[in-house]
Amino acid sequence: MNQGIKIATIGGGSSYTPELMEGFIKRYDELPIREIWLVDIEAGREKLAIVSEMAQRMWDASPYDVKIYATLDREEALKDADFVTTQFRVGQLDARVKDERIPAYYGMLGQETNGAGGMFKAFRTIPVILAVVEDMKRLCPNAWLINFANPSGMVTEAVVRYGKWDKVIGLCNVPVMAMMTEPVMISEKKEELIYKFAGLNHFHWHKVADAKGNDRTEDLIEQLYAEDNGLPKNIFDVPFFREQLDQMKMIPCGYHRYYYREEEMLEHALEEYHTIGTRAQQVKQTEAELFELYKDPQLDHKPEQLQQRGGAYYSDAACETIASIYGNKETQIVVSTKNNGAVPDLPADCVVEVTAYVGAQGARSVAFGSLPAAERGWLQVMKNMELLTIEAAVTGDYGTALQAFTINPLVRSGKTAKRMMDELFIAHQEYLPQFKEAIDRLTAEGIEVQDELARELSEKRVVEGV
């Protein structure tokens, strides 16, 4: 029998899967894969069939003999797996549309991982990831879980805190994009720069030094106002205030725009809501086009259009992490992992996003040190908001969810925010069984979704029973 690595990908019908395959093919010499199992649910059956055939064509076009299996049976896929990757979206893109449009109806930001939308994505995702972990304990107890499912930091925290599973690493492509695009701005090569990241997923800061130990962060800040700043496709480009970056002497991640320039980001989001549609509506069109491309029996490589989906360098994060664990490479990668003192402003047992050395024992965090006062304040508020969100996702407690909403900086507290939260519960009820008691009460009170498209999608999904 051909010995090699078995990988199971939960959410295998995702449009990102070809990106993942490209990364594995590129690293086959150091990561000898035998088989890859792509798993999805009944609602994703058609996409799974399309993307699994595409994935097999990519391997067939390579020099390597790797078999792709497509299945709706998660247990079959997980049995004896060496690595499990997660990239699923509970409720698919229709759920994201509701996450964005319902807050926008009330004049607040709806976004995939931030604000009200991010919290509801966590409510839907965390019970599923914990179920996956329970399956892993039975079927592949020695496997590593490599999580890309958003909100990645909160999902990873839930796995560690409530799943009691330490062999997990959370990933994001945002730090990778920064390290790919920034060196050229200061005429350096990536391998000649020393990066240090600290914070939370989609809420981190970083510093940069050169090979001689000279701090180059301020040089990079200077160039950020003159060059392409490497911002992900899904974030509207409003420049940070220069004076703010000069004061903190760190570079915020792109998602900080939602907090440092909330007024402008909200204006842009509401303009799209009232005109061309929210980001999720735009992505649905991009995704439909991608799957039409994937159907082409001649296509055996990742199409360029996938870059427009917002997941650039996804495979560089996921595949390099797996290769680093398998080969004990001790590669420096930015990951979500247990803090263990790397960021002393947060508890040692919570999950943070930091630079780490990744090898056979997982991630060893690089100490960053305490953050300046403003950033420390932001970080502690956001971490506690995350912890409340995760607790609510696990317990189904309405009051805990309301507390999370109340302290989230992107949600205005008060009766409007509560009404918005109630509508999101109604809109997503089929994916939130843990909140059944609260949702039954809201239904009895006559709470209905006010945004027309979100209401139509909610009613359609409930009738279909997907």
Buried (B, 14 or more C-beta within 10 A) or exposed (E): EEEBBBBBBBBBBBBBBBBBBBBBBBBBEBBBBBBBBBBBBEBBEEBBBBBBBBBBBBBEEBEBEBEBBBBBEBEEBBBEBBBBBBBBBBBBBBBBBBBBBBBBBBEBBBBBBBBBBBBBBBBBBBBBBBEBBEBBEEBBEEBBBBBBBBBBBBBBBBBBBBBEBEBBBBBBBBBBBBBBBBBBBBEBEEEEBBBBBBBBBBBBBBBBBBEEEEEBBBBBBBBBEEBEBBBBBBBBEBEBEEEEBEEBEBBBBBBBBBBBBBEBBBEBBBEBBEEEBBBBBBBBEBBEBBBEBBEEEEBBBBBEEBEBBBBBBBBBBBBBBBBBBBBEBEBBBBBBBBBBEBBBBBEEEBBBBBBBBBBEEBBEBBEBEEBEEEBBEBBEBBBBBBBBBBBBBBBBBBEBBBBBBBBBBBBBEEEEBBBBBBBBBBBBBBBBEBBEEBBEBBEEEEBBBBBEBBBEBBEEBEEEEB
